[in-house]
């Protein structure tokens, strides 16, 4: 028995084995209502709290009062915005999603027969450079960069380690593809890029202490956004003055489909924030940026792509503008969710003792004073 439990003269702390129904805590749990702080995180904390006593019953927290409390940044129980991952860490998701999505999209056009091997080989170098830029930005953020090599040691538990393993495959495969243009090198590059994108989604989703990140749709949003951003970079290049050896309509049509998928995912994510325990401050931050993400990052690009399909004579520069909208929209929603909405869980008290009732309750108040 720990000293805190043995020394408590009020016997407010009980120690025991939750797996043993006959232990002191097991008997208390069988007879009384209890709660776990932040049980919705899914970590199953083994400290559990009785929120009623024989003298003072418990009650459900009033939803309106609880929402107001959780939206007050001055409340000590409210989670603060995380500061460990700053803009340099966010750049890994921005550039990493863009680069890996670009590599996947390029390979899809290569398989479709719309892209020559030599062009794919050169463009994969651009994807590798962008991915390297994202990884370098994270390296600059490290407080102890000389210890960064240790990140490779936990492939069985860490999605960051798995992400680095995919990078170790992607860069050599891109180099081999550039030197020899072998189909197997291109396939390996695309597979590694897809694995990298999946790892990015899981890294964010598995950060359980940040409710806005652990929403079930986050991995799907990261993957879908990466593909859309990659399509945006391709559209940007198609619209450049020197052109690109792909028809604008061949890019615009799949881009519209991807935009719709991303728009549905974003709206579903927004609608489910409260259900998944995302606190009011994080929801407010996301709501403030919603219009820019939906209209600037989605629907403006849809209109521009639709015009390029319906009016073939329209200048190709419209593709460049649409590509910028897609890349900017993807970067902006990641910046919003990772930085602006990155609030910690805080302490959500779903049940509390029923104040103002029971045998030993405080006297009622009259005009702000106790009777």
C-alpha positions in Angstrom: 0.0 0.0 0.0 1.5 3.4 -1.0 2.2 5.9 1.8 -0.4 8.4 0.5 -3.1 5.8 1.0 -1.9 4.5 4.3 -1.4 8.0 5.8 -4.7 9.5 4.7 -6.7 9.9 8.0 -9.9 10.6 6.0 -9.3 7.4 4.0 -9.9 9.4 0.8 -7.5 7.2 -1.1 -8.0 3.5 -1.6 -5.3 1.3 -3.2 -5.9 -2.1 -4.8 -6.0 -4.3 -7.9 -8.7 -3.5 -10.4 -8.5 -7.0 -11.8 -9.4 -8.5 -8.4 -13.1 -8.0 -7.7 -12.6 -8.7 -4.0 -9.9 -6.1 -3.5 -10.8 -2.8 -1.7 -11.1 -0.9 -5.0 -13.0 -3.7 -6.6 -15.6 -3.7 -3.9 -15.9 0.1 -4.1 -16.3 0.0 -7.8 -19.1 -2.6 -7.5 -21.1 -0.5 -5.1 -20.5 3.1 -6.2 -20.5 5.2 -9.3 -17.0 6.3 -10.4 -15.3 8.1 -13.3 -12.0 8.2 -15.1 -10.5 11.6 -16.0 -10.4 11.9 -19.8 -11.6 8.4 -20.4 -12.4 9.2 -24.0 -8.7 9.4 -24.8 -8.7 5.6 -24.7 -5.6 5.2 -22.4 -7.7 3.6 -19.6 -6.1 5.5 -16.6 -6.0 3.3 -13.5 -6.8 6.2 -11.1 -10.6 6.3 -10.8 -12.7 8.8 -8.8 -15.8 8.3 -6.8 -18.0 11.3 -7.4 -20.7 10.6 -4.9 -20.8 9.8 -1.2 -23.6 8.5 1.0 -24.1 12.1 2.2 -23.7 14.0 -1.2 -25.0 12.4 -4.4 -23.3 12.8 -7.7 -24.7 14.5 -10.8 -24.0 14.8 -14.5 -22.2 18.1 -15.4 -24.6 20.7 -16.9 -23.7 20.7 -20.7 -24.1 24.5 -21.1 -22.0 25.3 -18.0 -19.4 22.7 -19.0 -19.1 24.2 -22.5 -18.6 27.7 -21.0 -16.0 26.4 -18.5 -14.0 24.5 -21.2 -14.1 27.6 -23.4 -12.5 29.8 -20.8 -8.7 29.9 -21.4 -8.2 31.4 -17.9 -9.6 28.2 -16.3 -6.7 26.1 -14.9 -8.5 22.9 -15.9 -8.7 23.9 -19.6 -5.9 22.5 -21.8 -3.5 25.0 -23.2 -2.4 25.2 -26.9 0.6 22.9 -27.4 3.9 24.6 -28.2 6.2 21.5 -28.8 5.3 21.2 -32.5 5.8 24.7 -34.0 5.7 25.8 -37.7 8.9 23.8 -38.4 7.2 20.6 -37.4 4.1 21.6 -39.4 6.3 22.0 -42.4 6.9 18.3 -42.4 3.2 17.7 -43.0 2.9 20.4 -45.5 6.0 19.5 -47.6 5.8 15.8 -46.8 2.2 15.6 -48.0 2.9 17.6 -51.1 5.9 15.7 -52.1 4.6 12.2 -51.4 1.3 13.0 -53.1 3.1 14.4 -56.1 5.2 11.2 -56.5 2.0 9.0 -56.3 0.2 11.2 -58.8 3.1 11.2 -61.2 3.3 7.4 -61.1 -0.4 7.1 -61.7 -0.1 9.2 -64.9 2.9 7.1 -65.9 0.9 3.9 -65.5 -1.9 5.5 -67.5 0.5 6.2 -70.3 0.3 10.0 -70.1 3.8 10.6 -68.8 7.2 9.5 -70.2 9.7 7.7 -68.1 12.4 10.4 -68.4 9.9 13.1 -67.3 8.8 10.9 -64.3 12.4 10.4 -63.3 13.1 14.2 -63.3 9.9 15.1 -61.5 10.6 12.5 -58.8 13.8 14.4 -58.0 11.6 17.4 -57.3 9.4 15.3 -55.0 12.5 14.1 -53.1 13.8 17.7 -52.7 10.4 18.8 -51.2 10.3 15.8 -48.9 13.9 16.5 -47.8 12.9 20.1 -47.1 10.1 19.0 -44.8 12.4 16.6 -42.9 15.1 19.3 -42.7 12.7 21.7 -41.1 11.9 19.1 -38.4 15.6 18.6 -37.8 16.0 22.4 -37.2 13.3 22.2 -34.6 15.1 19.5 -32.5 16.6 20.7 -29.2 19.2 17.9 -29.3 19.8 17.3 -33.0 22.9 15.1 -32.2 20.5 12.5 -30.8 18.2 12.5 -33.8 19.6 9.2 -35.0 17.8 7.5 -32.1 14.5 8.0 -34.0 15.3 4.9 -36.1 15.3 2.6 -33.1 11.6 1.9 -32.5 9.9 0.6 -35.7 7.7 -1.7 -33.6 6.0 1.2 -31.7 6.8 4.5 -33.4 5.2 5.8 -36.6 8.0 8.4 -36.8 10.5 5.6 -37.1 8.4 3.9 -39.8 8.3 7.2 -41.6 12.1 7.4 -41.6 12.3 3.9 -42.9 10.1 4.8 -45.9 12.4 7.8 -46.6 15.3 5.3 -46.6 13.6 3.5 -49.4 12.2 6.5 -51.3 15.4 8.4 -51.8 17.5 5.5 -53.2 14.6 4.4 -55.4 14.2 7.9 -56.8 18.0 8.0 -57.5 17.9 4.6 -59.2 14.9 5.7 -61.3 16.7 8.8 -62.4 19.9 6.9 -63.4 18.4 3.9 -65.0 14.6 4.6 -65.5 13.7 1.1 -64.5 10.0 0.5 -64.0 10.7 -1.3 -60.7 12.4 1.8 -59.4 9.4 3.9 -60.3 7.1 1.4 -58.6 9.2 1.3 -55.5 9.3 5.1 -55.3 5.6 5.4 -55.5 5.1 2.6 -52.9 7.5 4.3 -50.5 5.8 7.7 -51.0 2.4 6.1 -50.2 3.8 4.5 -47.1 5.3 7.9 -46.1 1.9 9.5 -46.5 0.2 6.8 -44.4 2.8 7.3 -41.6 2.2 11.0 -41.6 -1.5 10.4 -41.0 -0.8 8.0 -38.2 1.8 10.2 -36.5 -0.8 13.0 -36.1 -3.6 10.6 -35.2 -1.7 8.8 -32.5 -0.8 12.0 -30.6 -3.6 11.1 -28.2 -3.4 14.2 -25.9 -4.5 16.6 -28.7 -8.2 16.0 -29.4 -8.2 17.8 -32.7 -5.6 15.4 -34.0 -7.0 12.1 -32.7 -10.3 12.5 -34.6 -10.8 9.2 -36.6 -10.9 11.1 -39.9 -7.4 12.6 -39.5 -5.4 9.8 -41.2 -7.9 9.8 -44.2 -7.6 13.6 -44.4 -3.8 13.5 -44.5 -3.8 10.9 -47.3 -6.5 12.6 -49.3 -5.0 16.0 -48.9 -1.5 14.8 -49.9 -2.9 13.4 -53.2 -4.8 16.6 -53.8 -1.8 18.8 -53.1 0.3 16.5 -55.5 -2.4 17.0 -58.1 -2.2 20.8 -57.4 1.6 20.8 -58.0 1.1 19.0 -61.3 -1.6 21.5 -62.3 0.7 24.3 -61.4 3.3 22.9 -63.7 0.9 22.3 -66.6 -0.1 25.9 -66.5 3.5 27.3 -66.6 4.6 29.1 -69.8 6.9 26.3 -70.9 4.0 23.8 -70.4 4.1 20.2 -69.3 3.6 17.1 -71.4 0.1 16.3 -70.0 -3.3 17.6 -71.2 -4.9 20.1 -68.9 -8.2 18.2 -69.0 -6.5 15.0 -67.9 -5.4 16.8 -64.8 -8.5 18.8 -64.2 -11.0 15.9 -64.1 -9.3 13.8 -61.4 -8.5 17.0 -59.5 -12.2 17.8 -59.3 -12.9 14.3 -57.9 -10.2 14.7 -55.3 -11.4 18.2 -54.3 -14.9 16.8 -53.6 -13.5 13.9 -51.5 -11.4 16.4 -49.5 -14.3 18.8 -49.1 -16.6 16.0 -47.8 -13.9 14.8 -45.4 -13.3 18.3 -44.1 -16.9 19.0 -43.5 -17.5 15.7 -41.8 -14.5 16.3 -39.6 -15.8 19.7 -38.6 -19.3 18.4 -37.9 -17.9 15.7 -35.6 -15.5 17.8 -33.5 -17.8 18.1 -30.5 -18.7 14.4 -30.6 -15.0 13.4 -30.5 -14.3 15.5 -27.5 -12.5 18.4 -29.2 -12.7 21.3 -26.8 -14.4 24.6 -27.6 -11.2 26.6 -28.0 -10.0 24.2 -30.7 -13.4 24.2 -32.4 -13.4 28.0 -32.5 -9.9 28.1 -34.1 -11.0 25.7 -36.8 -14.3 27.6 -37.4 -12.3 30.9 -37.9 -10.4 29.3 -40.7 -13.2 27.2 -42.2 -14.2 29.7 -45.0 -10.7 30.1 -46.2 -10.2 26.3 -46.4 -13.5 25.5 -48.0 -13.7 28.3 -50.5 -10.1 29.2 -51.1 -8.7 25.7 -50.9 -11.6 23.8 -52.5 -14.3 25.6 -54.4 -12.2 28.2 -56.2 -10.1 25.4 -57.6 -13.2 23.4 -58.6 -14.5 26.4 -60.6 -11.1 27.0 -62.3 -10.7 23.3 -63.2 -14.3 23.2 -64.5 -13.6 26.2 -66.7 -10.4 24.6 -68.1 -12.5 21.5 -69.1 -15.5 23.3 -70.6 -13.4 26.1 -72.3 -10.3 24.5 -73.8 -9.3 27.8 -75.4 -9.0 29.4 -72.0 -5.3 30.3 -71.0 -3.4 27.5 -69.3 -2.4 29.9 -66.6 -5.8 29.1 -65.0 -4.3 25.7 -64.2 -1.4 27.4 -62.3 -3.8 29.5 -60.3 -5.9 26.4 -59.4 -2.7 24.5 -58.4 -1.7 27.3 -56.1 -5.2 27.2 -54.5 -4.9 23.4 -53.9 -1.4 23.6 -52.5 -2.2 26.6 -50.3 -5.5 25.1 -49.1 -3.8 21.9 -48.0 -1.0 23.7 -46.2 -3.5 26.0 -44.5 -5.7 23.4 -43.1 -2.7 21.5 -41.7 -1.3 24.7 -40.2 -4.8 25.3 -38.7 -5.2 21.9 -37.1 -1.6 21.4 -36.0 -0.9 24.8 -34.7 -4.0 26.9 -34.1 -6.3 24.0 -32.9 -3.6 22.0 -31.2 -5.1 22.3 -27.7 -4.3 19.7 -25.0 -7.1 17.6 -23.6 -7.3 19.5 -20.3 -9.6 18.0 -17.6 -13.1 17.3 -18.6 -15.2 16.6 -15.4 -18.3 14.8 -16.8 -19.6 14.1 -13.3 -19.2 16.0 -10.1 -20.5 15.9 -6.5 -24.0 17.4 -6.3 -23.4 20.7 -4.6 -26.3 22.2 -2.8 -27.9 18.9 -1.9 -27.3 16.1 0.6 -27.0 15.9 4.3 -23.8 17.9 4.6 -24.3 20.4 1.7 -23.4 24.0 2.1 -26.2 26.4 3.1 -28.1 28.0 0.3 -27.0 31.5 -0.8 -29.1 34.5 -0.6 -28.2 37.6 -2.6 -24.6 36.4 -2.8 -24.2 35.8 1.0 -24.6 32.7 3.0 -27.5 32.5 5.3 
